[in-house]
């Protein structure tokens, strides 16, 4: 089973704004496409939002069995609590349309005064399966307000996926992996997924996870590294596995945005190819790759 642990529902983003963001991200990672190409891609994504039928079709093409779909709430966007609930409800409705394929995660910025009640409603009423945060919007994942929401997540037995690593135009300090050490210590039974495995802070992520085995990392954005320098990706994965095993690494893509740069079909095939590849003497077993591609996520999601 192949599980993409990190896919986005992006609410009300015009193609022009998405194209500007994707052009910048792609350029920073060494990929170059025109704004027009990105705008066209995003217009097709917006047309698919009511159903996600095309999204699931691309999952089929890539060989992905299940995908976690999530929205990223940011209090600074100015959405009311009711609008936020509507967005989360829509993600839940998408999963009902594709019950065997989409796993819905809720997103509630813990800075909202009613965050605890909103999150509980998403899990209990909308039957969502986890929590998504982007702390680089301006909050620490181990703040007092964050812990109040995490108490509910721990009580209800649902995992947290939280952005980690620097990004342009945000407050990256809040997304440093070191803050997850406190979260993991306070909630030892809570699965904590550091999105992007810390990205360029992956060594800091690794330093924390070797002692906190309830912290995981996903590989969203690492498809760029694979495309530019496969040996580097293999060296990073091998160092992580040699340090803590393969159980804390999860496949992720950050779809749909980065599908406009590298298709998920290519990303999945790249990961599959690692098993038995001896071209640079960095070796992986089939069991290790199978665990990363889906086995580890299946355990976290209780599939």
C-alpha positions as CSV (number, residue, x, y, z in Angstrom):
1,X,0.0,0.0,0.0
2,X,1.3,3.5,-0.9
3,X,0.1,6.3,1.3
4,X,0.7,10.0,0.6
5,X,0.6,11.5,4.1
6,X,0.7,15.2,3.0
7,X,-1.7,16.7,0.4
8,X,-3.3,20.1,0.6
9,X,-6.8,21.5,0.1
10,X,-6.0,25.1,-0.8
11,X,-9.0,27.4,-0.3
12,X,-9.7,30.4,-2.6
13,X,-6.3,30.9,-4.1
14,X,-6.4,32.6,-7.5
15,X,-4.3,31.0,-10.3
16,X,-2.2,34.2,-10.5
17,X,-1.3,34.1,-6.8
18,X,-0.5,30.4,-6.9
19,X,1.6,30.9,-10.0
20,X,3.7,33.6,-8.3
21,X,4.3,31.3,-5.3
22,X,5.1,28.2,-7.4
23,X,7.4,30.2,-9.7
24,X,9.4,31.3,-6.6
25,X,9.5,27.9,-4.9
26,X,10.5,26.2,-8.2
27,X,13.2,28.7,-8.9
28,X,14.7,28.3,-5.4
29,X,14.8,24.6,-6.0
30,X,16.4,24.9,-9.4
31,X,13.3,24.3,-11.6
32,X,12.0,26.8,-14.1
33,X,8.5,26.9,-15.6
34,X,6.6,29.9,-16.8
35,X,4.0,31.6,-14.7
36,X,1.5,30.8,-17.4
37,X,2.1,27.1,-17.0
38,X,1.6,27.3,-13.3
39,X,-1.5,29.4,-13.6
40,X,-3.1,26.9,-16.0
41,X,-2.3,24.1,-13.6
42,X,-3.9,25.9,-10.7
43,X,-7.0,26.8,-12.7
44,X,-7.5,23.1,-13.4
45,X,-7.0,22.4,-9.6
46,X,-9.6,25.1,-8.7
47,X,-12.1,23.5,-11.1
48,X,-11.5,20.1,-9.5
49,X,-12.0,21.4,-5.9
50,X,-15.7,20.5,-5.5
51,X,-15.1,16.8,-6.2
52,X,-11.4,16.0,-6.3
53,X,-12.1,13.5,-9.0
54,X,-9.1,14.6,-11.1
55,X,-7.0,14.5,-7.9
56,X,-7.9,10.9,-7.3
57,X,-7.3,10.1,-11.0
58,X,-3.7,11.4,-10.6
59,X,-3.4,9.1,-7.5
60,X,-4.4,6.2,-9.8
61,X,-1.7,7.2,-12.3
62,X,0.9,7.4,-9.6
63,X,-0.1,4.2,-7.9
64,X,-1.0,6.0,-4.6
65,X,-3.7,4.0,-2.7
66,X,-4.6,6.6,0.0
67,X,-3.8,10.3,0.6
68,X,-4.2,12.5,3.6
69,X,-6.0,15.7,2.6
70,X,-5.7,18.8,4.8
71,X,-6.2,22.5,4.9
72,X,-3.8,24.8,6.7
73,X,-5.7,27.4,8.9
74,X,-4.0,30.7,9.5
75,X,-5.8,33.1,11.8
76,X,-4.2,36.0,10.0
77,X,-6.2,35.3,6.9
78,X,-9.2,36.7,8.7
79,X,-11.6,33.7,8.2
80,X,-14.3,33.5,10.8
81,X,-14.8,30.3,12.9
82,X,-17.8,29.4,10.8
83,X,-15.9,29.8,7.5
84,X,-13.1,27.6,9.0
85,X,-15.7,25.0,9.9
86,X,-17.1,25.1,6.4
87,X,-13.7,24.5,4.9
88,X,-13.0,21.6,7.2
89,X,-16.4,20.2,6.5
90,X,-15.7,20.4,2.8
91,X,-12.5,18.4,3.2
92,X,-14.6,15.8,5.2
93,X,-17.2,15.7,2.4
94,X,-14.4,15.1,-0.2
95,X,-13.4,12.0,1.9
96,X,-17.0,10.8,1.9
97,X,-17.0,11.0,-1.9
98,X,-13.8,9.0,-2.0
99,X,-14.0,7.0,1.2
100,X,-11.3,4.4,0.3
101,X,-8.9,7.0,-1.0
102,X,-9.0,10.2,1.0
103,X,-8.2,10.5,4.7
104,X,-9.3,14.0,6.0
105,X,-7.3,15.9,8.5
106,X,-8.7,19.0,10.3
107,X,-6.8,22.3,10.6
108,X,-7.5,24.8,13.4
109,X,-5.0,27.5,14.3
110,X,-4.5,27.2,18.1
111,X,-4.5,31.0,18.4
112,X,-8.3,31.0,17.8
113,X,-10.1,31.7,21.1
114,X,-12.4,28.7,20.5
115,X,-9.8,26.5,19.0
116,X,-10.4,23.6,21.3
117,X,-14.1,23.4,20.7
118,X,-13.6,23.9,16.9
119,X,-11.1,21.1,16.7
120,X,-13.2,18.7,18.8
121,X,-16.1,19.4,16.5
122,X,-14.1,18.6,13.4
123,X,-13.1,15.2,14.9
124,X,-16.3,14.2,16.5
125,X,-18.9,15.7,14.1
126,X,-17.1,15.6,10.8
127,X,-15.2,12.4,11.5
128,X,-11.8,13.9,10.6
129,X,-8.7,11.8,11.4
130,X,-6.0,14.2,12.4
131,X,-4.7,17.8,13.0
132,X,-2.6,20.0,10.7
133,X,-0.7,23.1,11.7
134,X,1.6,25.6,10.1
135,X,3.3,27.2,13.1
136,X,5.4,29.5,10.9
137,X,2.2,31.6,10.7
138,X,3.2,32.8,14.1
139,X,2.8,30.4,17.0
140,X,5.0,27.8,18.7
141,X,3.7,24.2,18.6
142,X,4.6,23.9,22.3
143,X,2.9,27.1,23.4
144,X,0.2,27.1,26.1
145,X,-2.6,27.6,23.5
146,X,-1.2,24.8,21.3
147,X,-1.0,22.4,24.2
148,X,-4.8,22.9,24.9
149,X,-5.6,21.7,21.4
150,X,-3.0,18.9,21.6
151,X,-4.6,17.6,24.8
152,X,-7.8,17.0,22.8
153,X,-5.8,15.3,20.0
154,X,-4.1,13.0,22.5
155,X,-7.4,12.3,24.2
156,X,-9.0,11.4,20.9
157,X,-6.0,9.4,19.6
158,X,-5.5,11.4,16.4
159,X,-2.0,12.4,15.0
160,X,-0.6,15.9,14.4
161,X,1.2,16.9,11.2
162,X,3.0,20.2,11.6
163,X,5.1,22.1,9.2
164,X,8.8,22.1,9.9
165,X,11.6,23.8,8.1
166,X,12.2,27.3,6.7
167,X,10.1,28.9,3.9
168,X,10.1,32.3,2.2
169,X,7.9,35.0,3.6
170,X,7.0,33.3,6.9
171,X,8.2,33.2,10.5
172,X,10.4,30.1,10.1
173,X,11.7,30.2,13.7
174,X,8.4,28.8,14.9
175,X,8.7,25.8,12.7
176,X,12.1,24.6,13.9
177,X,12.1,20.9,14.8
178,X,13.5,21.5,18.3
179,X,10.1,22.7,19.5
180,X,8.6,19.3,18.8
181,X,10.9,17.8,21.5
182,X,8.8,19.5,24.1
183,X,5.5,18.4,22.4
184,X,6.7,14.8,22.3
185,X,7.8,14.8,25.9
186,X,4.4,16.2,27.0
187,X,2.3,13.9,24.8
188,X,4.3,10.7,24.5
189,X,1.4,8.7,22.9
190,X,0.7,11.4,20.3
191,X,2.1,10.7,16.8
192,X,3.8,13.9,15.6
193,X,4.6,14.2,12.0
194,X,7.2,16.9,11.1
195,X,6.3,17.8,7.6
196,X,9.3,17.8,5.2
197,X,11.4,16.1,7.8
198,X,12.7,19.5,8.8
199,X,13.8,20.2,5.1
200,X,17.2,21.9,5.4
201,X,17.0,21.4,9.1
202,X,16.8,17.6,8.7
203,X,19.8,17.0,10.9
204,X,18.1,18.9,13.7
205,X,15.0,16.8,13.2
206,X,17.1,13.7,13.3
207,X,18.7,14.8,16.6
208,X,15.3,15.1,18.2
209,X,13.6,11.9,16.8
210,X,16.4,9.6,17.8
211,X,15.2,10.1,21.4
212,X,11.5,10.8,20.7
213,X,10.2,7.8,18.8
214,X,6.7,9.3,18.5
215,X,8.0,12.0,16.1
216,X,8.0,11.2,12.4
217,X,9.0,13.1,9.3
218,X,7.4,13.1,5.8
219,X,9.3,13.5,2.5
220,X,7.2,16.2,0.9
221,X,9.5,18.6,-1.0
222,X,12.3,16.0,-1.1
223,X,11.2,15.1,-4.6
224,X,13.1,18.2,-5.6
225,X,16.3,16.9,-4.1
226,X,15.8,13.5,-5.8
227,X,15.4,15.2,-9.2
228,X,18.5,17.3,-8.8
229,X,20.8,15.0,-6.8
230,X,19.6,11.4,-6.3
231,X,22.8,10.5,-4.4
232,X,22.1,13.3,-1.8
233,X,18.5,12.0,-1.2
234,X,19.8,8.5,-0.8
235,X,22.6,9.6,1.6
236,X,20.1,11.5,3.8
237,X,17.7,8.6,3.9
238,X,20.5,6.1,4.6
239,X,21.9,8.3,7.5
240,X,18.4,8.6,9.0
241,X,17.7,4.8,8.7
242,X,21.1,3.9,10.1
243,X,20.5,6.2,13.1
244,X,16.9,5.5,14.0
245,X,15.6,2.9,11.5
246,X,13.1,3.4,8.8
247,X,10.0,3.5,11.0
248,X,9.9,7.3,11.4
249,X,10.0,8.2,7.7
250,X,6.7,8.7,5.7
251,X,6.1,9.3,2.0
252,X,4.5,12.7,1.2
253,X,4.2,14.9,-1.8
254,X,2.6,18.3,-0.9
255,X,0.2,17.7,-3.7
256,X,-1.4,19.2,-5.7
257,X,1.0,22.3,-5.8
258,X,4.2,20.5,-6.4
259,X,2.7,18.1,-9.0
260,X,2.9,21.1,-11.3
261,X,6.7,20.8,-11.0
262,X,7.3,17.0,-10.5
263,X,4.5,14.5,-11.0
264,X,3.6,12.2,-8.2
265,X,4.0,9.3,-10.6
266,X,7.7,10.3,-11.0
267,X,8.1,10.8,-7.3
268,X,6.6,7.4,-6.5
269,X,8.7,5.6,-9.1
270,X,11.8,7.3,-7.8
271,X,11.2,6.0,-4.3
272,X,10.4,2.5,-5.6
273,X,13.6,2.5,-7.5
274,X,15.7,2.8,-4.4
275,X,15.2,-0.8,-3.4
276,X,18.1,-2.8,-4.9
277,X,19.7,0.2,-6.6
278,X,23.5,-0.3,-6.1
279,X,24.6,2.4,-8.5
280,X,26.4,4.5,-5.9
281,X,26.7,1.8,-3.2
282,X,24.0,3.3,-1.0
283,X,21.7,0.4,-0.5
284,X,18.1,0.0,0.6
285,X,16.0,-3.1,1.2
286,X,12.6,-3.6,-0.2
287,X,11.2,-3.8,3.4
288,X,12.6,-0.3,4.1
289,X,11.1,1.3,1.0
290,X,7.7,-0.5,1.5
291,X,7.6,0.9,5.1
292,X,8.4,4.4,4.0
293,X,5.9,4.4,1.1
294,X,3.0,3.2,3.2
295,X,3.6,0.7,5.9
296,X,4.6,3.3,8.6
297,X,1.7,5.6,7.7
298,X,-0.8,2.8,7.8
299,X,0.1,2.1,11.4
300,X,-0.2,5.8,12.4
301,X,-3.6,6.1,10.7
302,X,-4.8,2.8,12.1
303,X,-5.6,1.5,8.6
